[in-house]
């Protein structure tokens, strides 16, 4: 089954806006009305010649038919509409697709509302967890009971002993007064605790999600920053620059000195920049690849910070408080563009057939740095493979996500447990491969490997992540990792979903949540499959 593109509904909407019948438009396109009907129902591909003719006939920009943005909106709306609170609605894929194509603005508004709802739910869960486990609340509750008991006991003693002398009575009154003050402080402390964690910002998109959307909206390609990085390399006289070049440039251009600190002088952060002293401190635990990246990062912030802010403020994607996250994202993009110049990196990727370990050796880079840079190769005249990238921690939380391949990566909750990114934890440091098939028939080729971040010492636990990059199966032949695999008819294809809430595959033993539909198939699957939490 071909992967759906969901362009048919958009074409139908544009045709109706121009008040053209299928017969009339088909005649102008030089195709049959029945063929046009199949295109509008996503049963035939919208080929480039037809697309160009449509753009002329309907007088629209060909980019109107670009599916990537609508695909992301469709993915977010599908995820929202399959939330358990809406499970009885049981909307079909076609209905959701038509909603996105015919009413994109209300669809975006609904997504914003859903994001606010999820934020409120997360806030309530957070407060519930804190109220049940927080040691401060537990201590306060104990003090509250103790103080109330003390005050009641002393009041009872004074009430029952009317002949108590004045000196004793005053002593008891002093104790009651002090305990009452402590009681008031304890109550205020508990009320202050209950009010923490709630703000108007909590009901909007998180800064991290806003920055991720900003990167996705720009397809993780910023030509102005690519040019800025190239200009800096020319100024330094090295492309790519080494540690000495970057260190000398920072000192000469900005009077910034660099120090490599040992643990006894530097045990809290891997890098610290003192803006007042113009002094950068880097941990001795950093490998050369990370040292270069930190130096390039600072150089970009100091030299092109205004340009980064200009790009960010020209975008309307940012939620309140997200600008700083966006700035950091662009600074990191700059560092990658500086250390891995586009043309040189693209040539190496194509020549080495995207062998990440060979590219690490050529550029003196980390595995994660190479993976990140591979997702940015979208220069129109010299583009690379359109990859997706996912990074998860050992708990399965997705900390980085980007998709140019068409793979839908869940925004809320964890991804399908069958994805290779999770399986890579079973073989640390070894590249795992997988051909996966989504419920709509789309197939992807992905690789995954674990990475470990530098540690400052024994008392600082190491951070472990799994990183997966992949592409549509049609591009897999360009990857060295697919050698020896019959891509036309692979022996092993892993049936996967997006997440358990969005997957209606029957009989899946990995399911961690009920299927999103009340169809008969799903009901039968629940009856014969092991229940959630069963052995």
C-alpha positions as CSV (number, residue, x, y, z in Angstrom):
1,X,0.0,0.0,0.0
2,X,1.4,3.4,-0.9
3,X,2.1,5.9,1.8
4,X,-0.7,8.4,2.0
5,X,0.1,12.0,1.2
6,X,-3.3,13.6,2.1
7,X,-3.1,16.1,-0.8
8,X,-6.4,15.0,-2.4
9,X,-8.6,16.8,0.1
10,X,-6.5,20.0,-0.4
11,X,-6.9,19.7,-4.2
12,X,-10.6,19.2,-3.9
13,X,-10.9,22.3,-1.7
14,X,-9.0,24.4,-4.2
15,X,-11.1,23.1,-7.1
16,X,-14.3,23.9,-5.3
17,X,-13.0,27.4,-4.4
18,X,-12.5,28.0,-8.2
19,X,-16.0,26.6,-8.8
20,X,-14.7,23.9,-11.1
21,X,-16.3,20.5,-11.5
22,X,-14.1,17.4,-11.7
23,X,-15.0,17.0,-15.4
24,X,-13.9,20.6,-16.1
25,X,-10.6,20.4,-14.2
26,X,-9.8,17.0,-15.6
27,X,-10.3,18.2,-19.2
28,X,-7.9,21.1,-18.6
29,X,-5.4,18.7,-17.1
30,X,-5.7,16.3,-20.0
31,X,-6.7,13.4,-17.7
32,X,-10.0,11.5,-17.1
33,X,-12.4,12.6,-14.5
34,X,-12.2,9.2,-12.9
35,X,-8.4,9.6,-12.5
36,X,-8.9,13.0,-11.0
37,X,-11.4,11.5,-8.6
38,X,-8.8,8.9,-7.5
39,X,-6.2,11.7,-6.9
40,X,-8.7,13.6,-4.8
41,X,-9.3,10.5,-2.7
42,X,-5.5,9.9,-2.3
43,X,-5.7,6.7,-4.3
44,X,-3.3,8.0,-7.0
45,X,-0.1,10.0,-6.6
46,X,-0.1,13.7,-7.6
47,X,2.8,13.6,-10.1
48,X,5.0,16.6,-10.8
49,X,3.6,17.3,-14.3
50,X,0.1,17.3,-13.0
51,X,1.1,19.4,-10.0
52,X,2.6,22.1,-12.3
53,X,-0.4,22.1,-14.5
54,X,-2.7,22.4,-11.4
55,X,-0.6,25.4,-10.2
56,X,-1.2,27.2,-13.5
57,X,-4.9,26.3,-13.8
58,X,-5.8,27.1,-10.2
59,X,-3.3,30.1,-10.2
60,X,-1.6,29.0,-7.0
61,X,2.0,28.5,-5.9
62,X,3.1,24.9,-6.4
63,X,4.3,24.9,-2.8
64,X,0.7,25.0,-1.8
65,X,0.7,21.3,-2.5
66,X,3.7,20.7,-0.3
67,X,2.4,18.1,2.2
68,X,5.0,18.5,5.0
69,X,3.3,21.3,6.9
70,X,-0.2,19.8,6.5
71,X,1.3,16.4,7.4
72,X,2.6,17.8,10.8
73,X,-0.8,19.4,11.4
74,X,-2.6,16.2,10.5
75,X,-0.3,14.2,12.9
76,X,-0.9,16.6,15.8
77,X,-4.7,16.7,15.2
78,X,-4.9,12.9,14.9
79,X,-3.0,12.5,18.1
80,X,-5.3,15.1,19.9
81,X,-8.5,13.5,18.6
82,X,-7.4,10.1,19.8
83,X,-7.0,11.3,23.3
84,X,-8.9,9.0,25.8
85,X,-11.2,11.9,26.6
86,X,-12.4,11.9,22.9
87,X,-12.3,8.1,22.4
88,X,-16.1,7.9,21.8
89,X,-15.9,10.2,18.8
90,X,-14.1,7.6,16.7
91,X,-13.3,9.8,13.8
92,X,-11.9,8.1,10.7
93,X,-8.6,9.0,9.0
94,X,-10.5,10.5,6.0
95,X,-12.6,12.7,8.2
96,X,-9.5,14.0,10.0
97,X,-7.7,14.5,6.7
98,X,-10.6,16.4,5.3
99,X,-10.8,18.6,8.4
100,X,-7.2,19.6,8.0
101,X,-7.5,20.3,4.3
102,X,-10.8,22.2,4.5
103,X,-10.3,24.0,7.8
104,X,-6.6,24.4,8.6
105,X,-7.1,27.5,10.8
106,X,-9.7,25.9,13.1
107,X,-7.5,22.8,13.2
108,X,-4.6,24.8,14.4
109,X,-6.8,26.5,17.0
110,X,-8.0,23.1,18.2
111,X,-4.3,22.0,18.6
112,X,-3.6,25.0,20.7
113,X,-6.6,24.3,22.9
114,X,-5.5,20.7,23.2
115,X,-1.9,21.8,24.2
116,X,-3.4,24.0,26.9
117,X,-5.5,21.1,28.1
118,X,-2.5,18.7,28.2
119,X,-0.5,21.4,30.1
120,X,-3.2,21.7,32.7
121,X,-3.5,17.9,33.1
122,X,0.3,17.7,33.5
123,X,0.2,20.5,36.2
124,X,-2.5,18.6,38.1
125,X,-0.6,15.4,37.9
126,X,2.5,17.1,39.1
127,X,0.8,18.7,42.0
128,X,-0.9,15.5,43.0
129,X,2.4,13.7,42.9
130,X,4.0,16.4,45.0
131,X,1.2,16.5,47.5
132,X,1.5,12.7,48.0
133,X,5.3,12.5,48.2
134,X,6.8,15.8,49.1
135,X,8.9,15.7,52.3
136,X,8.2,19.4,52.9
137,X,4.5,18.7,53.1
138,X,5.0,15.7,55.2
139,X,7.1,17.6,57.7
140,X,4.6,20.5,57.7
141,X,1.7,18.1,58.3
142,X,3.6,16.6,61.3
143,X,4.4,20.1,62.7
144,X,0.8,21.2,62.2
145,X,-0.6,18.3,64.2
146,X,2.0,18.7,66.9
147,X,1.3,22.4,67.3
148,X,-2.4,22.0,67.3
149,X,-2.1,19.3,70.0
150,X,0.2,21.5,72.1
151,X,-2.1,24.5,72.0
152,X,-5.2,22.4,72.8
153,X,-3.5,20.7,75.7
154,X,-2.2,23.9,77.3
155,X,-5.6,25.6,76.9
156,X,-7.3,22.6,78.5
157,X,-4.8,22.7,81.4
158,X,-5.4,26.4,82.0
159,X,-9.2,25.9,81.8
160,X,-9.2,23.0,84.3
161,X,-6.9,24.7,86.8
162,X,-8.6,28.0,87.7
163,X,-6.4,28.3,90.9
164,X,-3.2,28.3,88.9
165,X,-0.9,31.1,90.1
166,X,-0.3,34.0,87.8
167,X,3.4,33.1,87.1
168,X,2.5,29.6,85.8
169,X,-0.5,31.0,83.8
170,X,1.8,33.5,82.1
171,X,4.3,30.9,81.3
172,X,1.6,28.7,79.7
173,X,0.2,31.7,77.8
174,X,3.7,32.5,76.4
175,X,4.0,28.9,75.1
176,X,0.5,29.1,73.6
177,X,1.4,32.4,71.9
178,X,4.7,31.0,70.5
179,X,3.1,27.8,69.3
180,X,0.3,29.9,67.6
181,X,2.9,31.9,65.7
182,X,4.6,28.7,64.6
183,X,1.2,27.3,63.6
184,X,0.5,30.4,61.4
185,X,4.0,30.1,59.8
186,X,3.4,26.4,59.1
187,X,-0.1,27.1,57.5
188,X,1.4,29.9,55.3
189,X,4.2,27.6,54.2
190,X,1.7,24.9,53.2
191,X,-0.4,27.4,51.3
192,X,2.7,28.7,49.5
193,X,3.6,25.2,48.5
194,X,0.1,24.6,47.1
195,X,0.5,27.7,44.9
196,X,3.8,26.7,43.3
197,X,4.0,25.3,39.8
198,X,0.9,27.2,38.5
199,X,1.2,30.1,36.1
200,X,-0.4,31.3,32.9
201,X,2.6,30.0,31.0
202,X,1.8,26.5,32.1
203,X,-1.3,26.4,29.9
204,X,0.5,27.2,26.7
205,X,3.0,25.3,24.5
206,X,6.3,24.7,26.3
207,X,9.4,26.6,25.2
208,X,11.1,23.4,24.1
209,X,8.1,22.4,22.0
210,X,7.9,25.8,20.5
211,X,11.6,25.7,19.5
212,X,11.2,22.2,18.1
213,X,8.2,23.5,15.9
214,X,10.4,26.4,14.8
215,X,13.1,24.0,13.6
216,X,10.6,21.7,11.9
217,X,8.8,24.7,10.2
218,X,12.1,25.7,8.6
219,X,12.9,22.0,7.7
220,X,16.1,22.4,9.9
221,X,17.8,24.4,7.2
222,X,18.8,28.1,7.7
223,X,20.7,29.4,4.6
224,X,21.6,32.7,6.4
225,X,23.3,30.8,9.2
226,X,25.1,28.5,6.7
227,X,26.5,31.7,5.1
228,X,27.5,33.2,8.4
229,X,29.4,30.1,9.4
230,X,31.1,30.1,6.0
231,X,32.1,33.7,6.5
232,X,33.5,33.0,9.9
233,X,35.6,30.1,8.6
234,X,37.0,32.4,5.9
235,X,37.8,35.0,8.4
236,X,39.7,32.4,10.6
237,X,41.4,31.0,7.5
238,X,40.3,27.4,8.2
239,X,37.4,25.4,7.0
240,X,36.7,23.5,9.2
241,X,38.5,25.2,12.1
242,X,40.4,23.4,14.8
243,X,40.5,24.1,18.5
244,X,43.5,26.4,18.2
245,X,41.9,28.5,15.4
246,X,38.7,28.9,17.5
247,X,40.6,29.8,20.7
248,X,42.8,32.4,18.9
249,X,39.7,33.9,17.2
250,X,37.8,34.3,20.5
251,X,40.9,35.9,22.1
252,X,41.7,38.2,19.2
253,X,38.1,39.3,18.3
254,X,36.4,39.4,21.7
255,X,39.2,39.2,24.2
256,X,37.8,36.0,25.6
257,X,40.2,33.7,27.4
258,X,39.7,29.9,27.6
259,X,40.6,27.8,30.6
260,X,40.5,24.0,31.0
261,X,39.5,23.3,34.6
262,X,40.1,20.3,36.8
263,X,37.4,18.8,38.9
264,X,38.5,20.6,42.1
265,X,37.9,23.9,40.5
266,X,35.0,23.1,38.2
267,X,32.6,20.5,39.4
268,X,29.2,21.8,38.6
269,X,29.0,22.4,34.8
270,X,30.8,21.2,31.8
271,X,31.2,24.7,30.5
272,X,30.8,28.1,32.1
273,X,31.1,31.5,30.4
274,X,31.7,34.6,32.6
275,X,30.4,37.5,30.5
276,X,31.9,40.2,32.8
277,X,35.4,38.7,32.8
278,X,35.1,37.4,29.2
279,X,36.3,34.0,30.4
280,X,35.2,30.6,29.2
281,X,35.9,27.6,31.5
282,X,35.7,24.1,30.0
283,X,35.8,20.9,31.8
284,X,38.8,18.6,31.3
285,X,36.3,15.8,30.9
286,X,35.3,17.1,27.5
287,X,36.6,15.2,24.4
288,X,38.1,17.3,21.6
289,X,34.9,17.1,19.5
290,X,32.9,18.7,22.4
291,X,35.6,21.3,23.0
292,X,35.4,22.4,19.4
293,X,31.6,22.6,19.5
294,X,31.6,24.7,22.7
295,X,34.1,27.1,21.2
296,X,32.2,27.4,17.9
297,X,29.0,27.8,19.8
298,X,30.3,30.8,21.8
299,X,31.9,32.3,18.7
300,X,28.5,32.2,17.0
301,X,26.7,33.7,19.9
302,X,29.2,36.6,20.2
303,X,29.6,37.3,16.4
304,X,26.1,36.6,15.1
305,X,23.8,36.8,18.1
306,X,21.9,39.8,16.6
307,X,21.3,37.8,13.4
308,X,20.0,34.8,15.4
309,X,17.5,37.1,17.3
310,X,16.4,38.7,14.0
311,X,15.5,35.2,12.6
312,X,13.7,34.3,15.8
313,X,11.7,37.5,16.1
314,X,10.6,37.2,12.4
315,X,8.8,34.0,13.3
316,X,5.4,33.8,14.9
317,X,5.9,30.2,16.2
318,X,7.2,31.1,19.7
319,X,5.3,30.7,22.9
320,X,6.0,33.0,25.8
321,X,9.5,32.4,27.2
322,X,10.6,30.3,24.2
323,X,12.8,32.9,22.5
324,X,15.9,31.8,24.6
325,X,15.3,28.2,23.5
326,X,15.1,29.3,19.9
327,X,18.3,31.3,20.2
328,X,20.1,28.3,21.7
329,X,18.8,26.1,18.8
330,X,20.2,28.5,16.2
331,X,23.5,28.8,18.0
332,X,23.8,25.1,18.0
333,X,22.9,25.0,14.3
334,X,25.7,27.6,13.7
335,X,28.3,25.5,15.6
336,X,27.4,22.5,13.4
337,X,27.6,24.6,10.2
338,X,30.9,26.0,11.3
339,X,32.6,22.7,12.2
340,X,31.0,20.8,9.3
341,X,30.9,23.1,6.3
342,X,27.9,22.3,4.1
343,X,29.6,21.5,0.8
344,X,32.4,19.5,2.3
345,X,30.1,17.6,4.6
346,X,27.6,16.8,1.9
347,X,30.3,15.5,-0.4
348,X,31.7,13.3,2.4
349,X,28.2,12.0,3.2
350,X,27.5,11.0,-0.4
351,X,31.0,9.6,-1.0
352,X,31.0,7.5,2.2
353,X,27.3,6.5,1.7
354,X,26.4,8.1,5.0
355,X,28.8,5.9,7.0
356,X,28.6,7.8,10.3
357,X,31.7,6.3,11.9
358,X,33.9,7.2,8.9
359,X,32.5,10.7,8.9
360,X,33.3,10.9,12.6
361,X,36.9,10.1,11.8
362,X,37.1,12.7,9.0
363,X,35.6,15.5,11.0
364,X,36.8,14.6,14.5
365,X,33.2,14.6,15.6
366,X,30.9,12.7,18.0
367,X,28.3,10.3,16.7
368,X,25.5,12.7,17.8
369,X,27.1,15.7,16.1
370,X,27.2,13.8,12.7
371,X,23.6,12.7,13.1
372,X,22.4,16.2,13.8
373,X,24.3,17.6,10.8
374,X,22.9,15.0,8.5
375,X,19.4,16.2,9.2
376,X,20.3,19.7,7.9
377,X,21.3,18.9,4.3
378,X,18.4,20.6,2.6
379,X,20.1,23.0,0.2
380,X,17.8,22.9,-2.9
381,X,20.6,22.4,-5.4
382,X,22.7,20.0,-3.2
383,X,20.4,18.2,-0.8
384,X,21.1,15.0,1.1
385,X,18.8,12.2,2.3
386,X,15.7,13.6,4.1
387,X,16.2,12.1,7.5
388,X,14.2,11.9,10.7
389,X,16.0,12.0,14.0
390,X,14.8,10.9,17.5
391,X,16.7,11.0,20.7
392,X,15.4,9.2,23.8
393,X,16.6,8.8,27.3
394,X,16.7,5.5,29.2
395,X,13.1,6.1,30.4
396,X,11.8,6.4,26.8
397,X,11.3,10.2,27.0
398,X,11.8,11.9,23.6
399,X,14.2,14.8,24.1
400,X,14.8,15.6,20.5
401,X,12.7,15.0,17.4
402,X,12.8,16.1,13.8
403,X,11.3,14.6,10.7
404,X,12.0,15.3,7.1
405,X,11.3,11.7,6.1
406,X,7.5,11.8,6.7
407,X,7.7,9.7,9.8
408,X,5.2,10.9,12.4
409,X,6.9,11.3,15.8
410,X,4.5,11.7,18.7
411,X,4.4,15.0,20.5
412,X,2.7,13.7,23.6
413,X,3.9,10.6,25.4
414,X,6.3,7.9,24.3
415,X,6.8,6.4,20.8
416,X,5.9,2.9,19.7
417,X,8.0,0.4,21.8
418,X,8.8,-1.5,18.6
419,X,10.9,1.3,17.2
420,X,14.6,0.5,16.9
421,X,15.6,3.5,19.0
422,X,14.4,1.5,22.1
423,X,15.9,-1.8,21.0
424,X,19.4,-0.2,20.7
425,X,19.7,-0.1,24.5
426,X,20.0,-3.9,24.4
427,X,23.3,-3.6,22.6
428,X,25.0,-0.4,23.8
429,X,27.3,1.3,21.4
430,X,26.3,-1.0,18.5
431,X,24.4,0.3,15.4
432,X,21.1,-1.5,15.0
433,X,19.1,-1.4,11.8
434,X,15.4,-1.8,11.1
435,X,12.9,-1.7,8.3
436,X,9.6,-0.6,9.8
437,X,6.1,-0.4,8.3
438,X,3.4,2.0,9.6
439,X,-0.3,1.1,9.6
440,X,-0.8,3.2,6.5
441,X,1.7,1.0,4.6
442,X,4.6,3.6,4.7
443,X,8.0,1.9,5.2
444,X,11.1,3.5,6.7
445,X,14.7,2.3,7.1
446,X,16.2,3.4,10.4
447,X,19.4,2.9,12.4
448,X,19.9,3.5,16.1
449,X,22.8,3.6,18.6
450,X,23.3,4.5,22.2
451,X,25.6,7.4,23.2
452,X,26.9,8.5,26.6
453,X,27.6,12.1,27.5
454,X,30.8,13.1,29.3
455,X,30.8,12.9,33.1
456,X,32.4,15.3,35.5
457,X,33.3,12.4,37.8
458,X,32.1,9.5,39.9
459,X,29.6,11.6,41.9
460,X,28.0,12.9,38.7
461,X,25.9,10.1,37.0
462,X,26.4,9.7,33.3
463,X,23.7,10.5,30.9
464,X,22.8,7.8,28.4
465,X,20.7,8.4,25.3
466,X,19.6,6.4,22.2
467,X,19.8,8.2,18.8
468,X,17.9,7.0,15.8
469,X,18.0,8.5,12.3
470,X,16.1,7.1,9.3
471,X,14.5,7.8,6.0
472,X,11.8,6.6,3.7
473,X,12.5,3.2,2.3
474,X,12.9,4.7,-1.2
475,X,16.2,6.4,-0.1
476,X,17.6,3.4,1.8
477,X,19.8,2.2,-1.1
478,X,22.0,5.3,-0.6
479,X,22.9,4.2,2.9
480,X,25.8,1.7,3.6
481,X,23.7,0.2,6.4
482,X,21.2,-1.2,3.9
483,X,23.8,-3.2,2.0
484,X,22.9,-6.8,1.6
485,X,19.2,-6.2,2.2
486,X,16.6,-6.8,-0.5
487,X,14.8,-3.5,-0.1
488,X,12.2,-4.4,-2.8
489,X,11.1,-7.4,-0.8
490,X,12.8,-7.4,2.6
491,X,12.7,-10.6,4.7
492,X,12.1,-8.9,7.9
493,X,9.8,-5.9,8.3
494,X,8.8,-4.7,11.8
495,X,5.1,-3.6,12.0
496,X,5.1,-0.5,14.1
497,X,2.8,2.4,15.0
498,X,3.3,6.0,16.1
499,X,2.4,5.4,19.7
500,X,0.0,2.9,21.4
501,X,-2.8,5.5,21.7
502,X,-2.6,6.1,17.9
503,X,-2.1,2.5,16.7
504,X,-5.0,0.1,16.0
505,X,-2.9,-2.9,15.1
506,X,-4.7,-6.0,16.4
507,X,-2.9,-8.5,18.6
508,X,0.1,-6.4,19.5
509,X,1.7,-7.8,22.7
510,X,3.7,-4.6,23.2
511,X,0.6,-2.5,23.7
512,X,0.8,-0.1,26.7
513,X,-2.5,1.7,26.1
514,X,-5.9,0.7,24.6
515,X,-6.3,1.1,20.8
516,X,-7.7,4.4,19.5
517,X,-10.9,2.9,17.9
518,X,-13.9,0.9,19.0
519,X,-13.9,-1.1,15.8
520,X,-14.7,-4.8,15.8
521,X,-11.1,-5.7,15.0
522,X,-9.9,-3.7,17.9
523,X,-12.4,-5.3,20.2
524,X,-11.4,-8.8,19.1
525,X,-7.7,-7.8,19.6
526,X,-8.4,-6.8,23.2
527,X,-10.2,-10.1,23.9
528,X,-7.4,-12.3,22.6
529,X,-4.3,-10.3,23.4
530,X,-2.6,-10.2,26.8
531,X,-4.0,-7.3,28.9
532,X,-1.9,-4.3,29.7
533,X,0.2,-5.3,32.7
534,X,-0.3,-9.1,32.3
535,X,2.5,-11.6,32.3
